[in-house]
């Protein structure tokens, strides 16, 4: 889940070249919808998502039994 197009495409390319099937989402809401409909091995989560933050997505995933133990890699591109 990454909202910046260039970063999202780079991550997708790296993972696909490594042999992973990749689905991406631009918003936290879209990510949660996708996670509701499929089986995933892991999530790469940007903390700075629009409308529903990465923190909100993380909290929701941990509260749901189906995703409570899903590995999550957190990234952020915050500029200080």
NORJOFEN-V880070 format. One record per residue. OMEGA is omega as a letter, one per 30 degrees, with the letter a starting at -180 (NA if undefined). Layout:
omega->{OMEGA | OMEGA}
//
This chain:
omega->{a | a | l | a | a | l | l | a | l | l | l | a | a | a | l | l | l | l | a | l | a | l | a | l | a | a | l | l | l | l | a | l | l | a | l | a | a | l | a | l | a | l | l | a | l | a | a | l | l | l | l | a | l | l | l | l | l | l | a | a | a | l | a | l | a | a | a | a | l | l | a | l | a | l | l | l | a | l | a | NA}
//
